[in-house]
Amino acid sequence: MIPIPGNSGVELAPYPSSRNVATGLVAIADAERSHDELLLLDSLAGFVARDSPQLYRVSNVTWRNDSSSDSYAAWLLDLESTHDVAVDETMLTAPADNIVALFLDQLVGGAYVTCNATNGSVSAALTLAAASDTALLIASNDNLAASLSALGLKLAVDATPLTIDDVLTDALPNLSNRVIMFQEPVNSDLLGDYSIFARAASMSWSGGDASRATLMSHAYASGSVGAAFGWGPENDYVSILNSYGMMVHASDFNKNLAALANVAVESKAATDSSVHDATPRRDNNNNSAVHTVAFVMTDGDNLQWTLGPWSTSETWFGSPQRGKVPMGWTWSAGSSFVAPSVVGAVQARLSANDELVSGPSGAGYVYPSTWPTSLKDDFITLASHGDNVAAMRVVNVLAGDEAGPQLEHIEGAFAAQKDCDAVLYYSYGSGYSGFYGALWFNATGTSTMSSSSSIVNKQGGASGKAAVLSGRRSLWGNDTDTSSPMLGVDAMIELLLSLPQNASSPDGYSLIPVMAWTHSYADVVTIADALAAAGGFDVVLPSELARRINENLGDSPTCTCSTPNAGATAGQNKYVCTDGTVGFCSASDTCYAALPFLKGDWNSGCRAE
């Protein structure tokens, strides 16, 4: 992990580092172990990782042959083969107390805390362990407590009758003010290693309003970007945490983060052609009678998915068909900090038809409208670093509302970063395609956005404009009505076949978000095959879609609303165009676009209210 220094020596990245990177890991098989045993081993892994990661969980004893089904086995094999991390397999099936005994010399002064692993007392136990300077292992049943006692560890606290409310006041001074875990007790056998390693309090989102408010206020008072791991009710969870300066990492089913975050990795930058061919596909680009389409898989911010089944399941990146058609895969720039070796392993597997797309919405899941202005620049710096490590040049921004992109949604939502070719801007509702293919531009170096922080388009037309694209329709569910923002496979084919094949029109380009939970890579192949059979379509990578829009439309006249979102009355729905013309949206519409839109493309600038 590469530190990003900020003002007064405080690192901009909220993620802690081990004193020493991992050089050797003891592999432990999850199979046949109870929830209680895994929680205990996670507490041990988290404590020893403060010095150096030494424990790593795989699914089975056959892990060396399971890399196609167990992503964590694949990441461990990569650590061994690519990063020279030695793997000790002698304890794969050893009882938990034998594994603890292996580390007794590192547990001097240590003790244990008891709790119930499936109710709020486990949050109290994890938070106490996170705040402890010496090892405080977690025993959530009598047998484990007896085993630890036999090894010489003393009972420090019986947390069984306690909740986080009972321990937080005393623990708070020793807890991280930049990382919080929101984990349900039923999942406490996951993510616990990182909680204790990072000295991060752990509680369920609904585990207590007072404690949650205390922790978020503690984070906001740090004056720095924070990170919330785990999960909660999405819209409230993200928007509330954002307002306290905390980006979100969906990670409630992650394991081994303490190890994966602390590996010596020599990352490659986005401009390194050995990572990925930075030259987009340009098939048939000289053919003006073509409709250009790019597909982008959603939910890449979700660490528990991208570090978990995303890479192995045939539904997604593990598809045996992958590489057949161009595909954009959203990916968290935060992975560059919490799992840098995984970033490299994924880069090594990219085909010429794969592209990682940052977001949403940068270093972590945020909504532009709820992110503190005071932390905007810090977030941009973090996102830019993460994007560069992962060789990502297209940024996906997810709005927390249905409004069009305001300037601060692009500049302050963190798309303005080095080597950014385009922004994919999604509405929160309507399956991310509530703008129905609307297209905007940012003209770099203009008064609308300072040149020092404007989107820098590396592949655009002579104007230097950079495209901000929205989803035309989403491949989401099975709706057959082509007027719907969310369509099934057959309806998506029907819709795309009805669109103009005209490279000089904004309607000649379609960005299609693919909902990860309802559709697969194979569905994208089905659609692409149907388009190929019909003729007149190019399916390309997202960066190539943006390049074509910039090249073919970037010099066209654009219009800017004089009073965006002010109302649908004369003088308030006026637009002014770069060719000197002035016009108005209809009396029933609002001129809502804060970014310039193409003259004549009223879908991007005028909207009924």
N, C-alpha and C positions, 0 to 999 in steps of 0.2 A: 504494500500500500504506500502511495506517495503522499507525504504530507503537503497540505496547501496552507502556507503561513498567511495569516491575516494581520490586522492591526494589533499592536501591543504583544506580538508573539503568540496570539491565540490562533490555533489552526482553524481555518474555515470549515474543514470537514469535521462533523461531530463524532466520527467513529474513533474509538480508542485503538491503540496498538499494543501488542505484547512487547515486553522488554526485549525479547528475542524472537525472531521468526521461527517457524516450524522447520525442524531438520529431520525429525523422526516422529512417526505416529503409531500408536498402538491401535490396531483395528479391533473393533468390537462388533459382533453380530447381534442385531436386534431380535432375530428369530428366537422364540422360546423364552424371551424375557418379558417380565410383567411391566406394566405402567410404572409401578413403584420403583422397580429396579432401574429402569431407564432414567427416571427422574434423579435418582441417586447418582448414577454415572454422569449425567449431565452436570450436576452440581460439582462433581469432582473435575470434569473436563473444563468447566468455566473457571474454577479457581486456579488450576495449574496453568491455564492459558494466559493468565496475567503475566507469568514469566515467559512461557513458551507453550504453544499448543502441543499436546501429547496424546490426546485421545480422539478417535474418529469412528463414527458409527456407520456400518454398512448393513444391508438387509439380511444377508445370509452368509454362511461359511463358504459358500461357493462364489463369493463376490468377484473373484478374478474372471469368472465366466459369465457374470451377470451384467456386464456394462451396457448391454442392449436393453435391459429391463430395469436396472437400478442406476439412476443417474449419479447417485452419490458414490457408487462403485466406480463409475466412469471417471468422476472427478478425482478420486483417490489414485486410480491408475495413472492419470495424467500428472498428478503431483509426484508420483514415483518416477515416471519415465521422462517427464519434461523438466521437472524442477528439483530433481535429486533428493526428494524426501524419502527417507528410509521407512519401510512399513514392517512392523512387527506383528505377525499373525498368531503368536503363541497364546494370546488371551481371547481369541475369538469367541469361545464358548465358556470361558472361565466364569465362576460365580462372581457376583458383584464384590463380595468382601475380599476375594483374592485380587481383584483388580485394584481395589482401594489399598490393599496391603503393598502393592507394587510401588505406591507413591507415598508411603508413610514418612519417608525422610523429608518430603516437601510439606507435610501436614503438621509440623511441630507447632504446638500451641493450638491446634485445631480442635473442633468440637462438632456436634451435630444438633440439628433442630428437628423436632417431630411435627407432623401435620397430617391432614387428610388430603391426599393428592387430587381429590375431585370436588372440593368445595373451596370457599374463600380463604381457608387457612393456608392453602398452598401459596397464595399470593403473599401472605404475611411471611411465610418461610422463605420464599424466593427473595423478597425484598430485604429481609434480615441478612440473608447470605450475601446478597449483592453489596450491602453496606459494610460487611465485615472485612477487616484487614487480614485476618487469619482465616483459614479454611473453616467454613461452616457448612458441612454436608447435610443433605436433606434425607431423613428417614421417614417415610410415610406409612410404614407398618411396623408392628412390634418385632418381627423377625429381623428386619434390616437394622432396627435400633439396637437389638441385642448383638448383631454381628459387629456393628461399629464400636459398641462398648467393649466387646471382646478384643478389639484391636487397640484399645487404649484411649479411644476418643470419649469425651465426656458430653453428657447432655447439657446444652447451653440454655435452650428455651423449648418449652412445650408450647408450640404455636397452635395446637389443635383447637383451642377455644377462641383463637384470635382471628382478626381480619386485618387488612392493610391499614384500616383506620386506627387500629390499636398500636401500630408500630411505626407509622410514617413520621410522626413528629420527631422521634429520637433518631430515626434512621436518616432523615433528609440531609443533614450536613455531610454525610459520607456517600451520598448517592450522586450519580451523574446528573448534571443540570442540562444535558443536551440529548440524552437518549432515554426513552421510556418504552416499556413493553406492555402492550395491551393484549393479554392472552387469557383465554377462557380456561378455568381450572381443568376441564375435561381434556384439554390439550397440553397439560403441564409437563408431559414427557417430551415435549418439543420446545425448542427455543430457549430452554433454561440455561444452556451452556453460555449463550451470548448474554443473557440477562446478568448472570453472575460475573462473567468476564468483564462486561462493560459497566459494572456497578449500577445497573439500571433497575429501577423499581418495576415490579410486575403486578398487574392487576387486570381484571376484565374491564371492558369499557363501562359496563353497568355495575361495577363492583363497589361504587361509592362516589357520589357527586363531590363530596368535600375533598376526598383524597385526589380525585382526578383534577379538580380545580387547583389544588395545591401543587401538583406535579407540573401542570401546564404553566402555571404562573412562575414556578421555579425555572422552567425552561425559558420562558419569555424574558425573565429578568437577566438571563445570561447575555442578552444582546447579540446572540449568535444563532445561526441556523441549527435547528435540532432535527432529530429523526425519531419517528414513532414506528416501532416494529409491532407485529401482530395484526389484529384486524378488529373492526367494529362495523356498525351500520353505516354503509358507505358514504352517503352524501353528508350526513351530520358528522361522521368521523373525520372525513377529510377536511371539510370546511372549518370545523371548530379547531382542529389541530393546526391547520394552516394559519388561522388568525393568531395563534400563539407562536408562530415562526417555526412550526414543526412540519417537515415533509413526511409523507407516509410511505412505508414499505410493507406491502401485504406479504406477510411472512409467518403466519400462524402455524404452518406445517413444515417450517424449515428445521433442519438440524445441521450440526457441524459448522455453524457460522463462525464460532470462535477460532476454529482451525482454518477455514477457508479465507477469513479476513486477514490472516497473518502469515502469508507465504511470500517469500522473496520472488517477485515477478518482474521481469524486464518487459514492460509493455511496449507495444508498437503503436505509433501514431496513425491518425486517419490518412495521412498523406503517404504512408508506406505501402507501396503497391504489392508487397509480399503478403499483406494482410488481406487485401481485397482489391480487385481491379477497380480503381476509382473512376475509370472511364465508363459512363453508362452505355447500355445497349442502344444502338441507334438504327436498328433495323427499319428499313423503309422510311427513314426520316425525310427523305426528299419527296415522298409521295404525299401530296396535299389532300388526296381523297382517302383519308384514313381516320378512324376513331381510335384514340390512344387511351388505354386502360391500365391502371395499376391497382393491385390488390395489397392490402395491408392488414395483417393479423392483429387483433386487439390484445389488450391486457398484458403487454410485456413488462409493465411496471411490477407485476406480481412475482415477487422473488420465490415464493413457495412453489410456484408453477414453473418458472423458467429454470430454477435450480433443481426442480423435481421432474415431473413427468413430461414436461414440454419437449425435452431433448430425446426422450426414449419412445414416447407413444407414437404409433403410426398415424394418429390423428393429426399431429402437428409436425414439428421439426424432424421427428423420427420417421416420417413417412418414407416408404421405399420409393415413392414417386418424386420426392423432393429433388429439385433441380430441373424438372421437366418444363416448368413455366416460371417466369419471374415472380418473386414474392417478397414483399416487405414484412419484416418481423419486428414489431415494437419490442423494445428492450430497455431496461432501466439503466440509466447512466450511473446510478448508485451501485450497480454491480461492480463497477471499476474499483470501488472502495471495499466492499464487503465480500467480494469473491473474484479478485482479479485473475486468478488462475483459470477460473471457469470462462471468463471473457476470452482469454487466449485459446482455450480448448474449443469454444464455439467458433471463433474466428477461423481456426484451422479446418473446420468442417464446412464452412460456407462454400457453396458452389457459385459459379458466375451468375446464377439466377437467384441468389439470395442477397438480401440487404438488411442490415440492422437499422432500425429507426428509433431514435431516442424518444422515450416518454411512455405515457404522459406523466409530468410535463417537464422533463429535464432530469435533474439529479434525483428526484423523488416525485411521488404523486402529489400534485398541488393543483388548486384552482387559482388562476390569475387574480380573480376578483377578491379572493380572501387572503392573499399573501401580503404580509406587511411591507409597505414601501421601503422601510428602513433596512430591510434584509434583501431587497431585490438584487443589488449588485453582488452580494455575497453568493446568492443562489446562482446567478448567472455564471460566476467564476467556477463554482463547483460543477455545474452542469456542463460547462465548456470543457473542463478537465475530463470529466467522465465520458463525454462524447468523444473526445479526442483519443482516449485510451481504447475505447471500443470501436473506433473508426466509423463513427456515425456522423452523417452530414445532413440528415433530414430530421426535423424535430416535430413531434406530435404533441399538440397542446389540447387539453380537454377542458372546456369551459365548465364552470359550475352552474351555468344558467343557459338560457336560450338566446342571449344577446349576441350580436355580431362582434367580431374582434375589435375592441378598442385599441388605441395605440399602446396603452399600458398593458393590454393583454398579450401583445406581441413583444414589445420592448421589455415590459415588466414581467411577462410570463415567459421571459427566459428563453425566447427563441433567438435573441440577438447575441449570438456567440460565434466565435471563430469557426470558419469552415462550414457555416450553415448554408445549405443550398436552398432550403424551402421550409415552410411551416405547414403542417397538416392540422387544420383547426377544426375540432369537433364540437358540436353542441352536446350538452350533457344528456338531454332527452332525445326522443325520436331516433334511438339507436345510433347516436353519434352523427346522423345525417340530416339534422333538422334544417340545414342551410341549403340542401338540395343542389349541391354542386357549385354554390357561389364561389367566386374567385376574386381575390383582391391582390393589390400589389403594394409593396413598400419601395419607394424610390430612395435609394441610399443617398445620404449626404444632404437631404432636403431639410427644410425647417420643421417638417413633421416629426423628425426623429434625428437625434444628433448623430453625426457621422461616426463618432467614437463608439457608439453602441448600436448602430443600425445593423440590420441583416446584411451580411456580405454574401452576395451571390457570386459563386466562382464560375458558373457556367451559363449565365444569362445572356440576354441580347445586349446590344450596344447601349441601351438606356441605363443599364445597371440596376433595373428593377428586379425585385425578387418576389416570387409568387407565394401567396398564402391561399392554400387550397382547402376546400371542404368536401366532405363525402357526398357524392351524388345520390347514392343509395347504399344501404348496408346489407351485406349478406348475413341475415340475422333472422332466425325463425323460419317460418314456412308460409308467410303471407303470399297470396297469389295476385293481389291487386297492385299493379305496377305504379299506381300513384302513391302507395305507402312508402315511407322512408325505409322500411325494413322488409326485405324480400327473401323468399326461398330461392333455390337454385333455378328452377324453371322460369319463375317470374323475372329473375335477374337476367337470364338469357334473353327473354322477350323484351325487357326494357332496353338492354344494351343494343339489341338489333334494331330498335326503333330510333336510335339517336343518330344525329348527322355524322357523316364521315367527311369532316372538314377541318383541316388543321388550322384554318384561319379564324375559327369560331370558338368561343369558350365552351360551347356545347359539344365540341369535338374532342373533349377530354373528360375522363371519368376516374375519380378516385373512389375505390370501393373498400370501406372497412369490412373486415371479416370477423364476425363475433366468434371468439375462440370457443365459447361454451356451447354453441349450437352448430358450428360448421367446421369443416376440416380442410386440409390442404387438397385432399382428393376432390372435394366439391369445387375448389378453384380450378383444378385441372379439367373437370367436366365442363365448366363454363368456358374456359380458354379453348378447349377443343371445339366447342360449338361455334365460337367466334371465328376460329381458324377455318372451319368448314364453310362458314358463310362468306368469308373474305372481307377485306377492307378494315381489319382491326389489327392493332399492334398491342400486345400485352407486354408491358415493360416494368422495370423497377421504378419505385417512387421518385428517385432522383432523376431518372430519365424523363418521367412525366413532367416534373417541374422544369427541367431543362428545355423541353419542347415548348411548354407554355411560355417560358421566358423568351425563347428565341423567336417563336412565331407570333406571340401576342404582346411581347414586352415593349415594343415601340408603338403600339396602338394608343390613341388618345385615351386618357383616363379622366374620371370625374371624381370630385370630392364633395361631400355634403357640407354645406356651409354651417349647418346647425344640427349635427347628428343627434337623432333620437329626441329632438325637441318637440315634435308633434306634427300632425298632418294638416297644417294650415299654410296658406300662402306666406312666403318669406321664411318659413321654418322647414320646408321640405325642398329647398332649392339646392341644386348642385351646380358646380362650376367645373368646366372641363379644360384640359390642357390645350385644346385647340381654340380656346377663346369663347366657346359657346356656353350659354347659361340655360338651365332648364329647371323643371320642377317634377317631382313625383306627382302622381295623381292626388286629388284632394283627399282621398281616403287612405293614402299611404304616408308612411314616414320615410324620409331619407335618413337611413339609420347607419350607414357604413362610415366608420371613422377612418378606415384605410381607403385609398383610391380604388375605384372599380372601373372596369372597361366601359367606355361609352357605348350605350346601347344594351349593356348587360344589366337590365333593371333588377333581375333576381339577386344581384350582388349589392344593390344600393337602395332599392325601394321595397318597403314591406308593409303589408296591411297590418294595422294595429287593432 
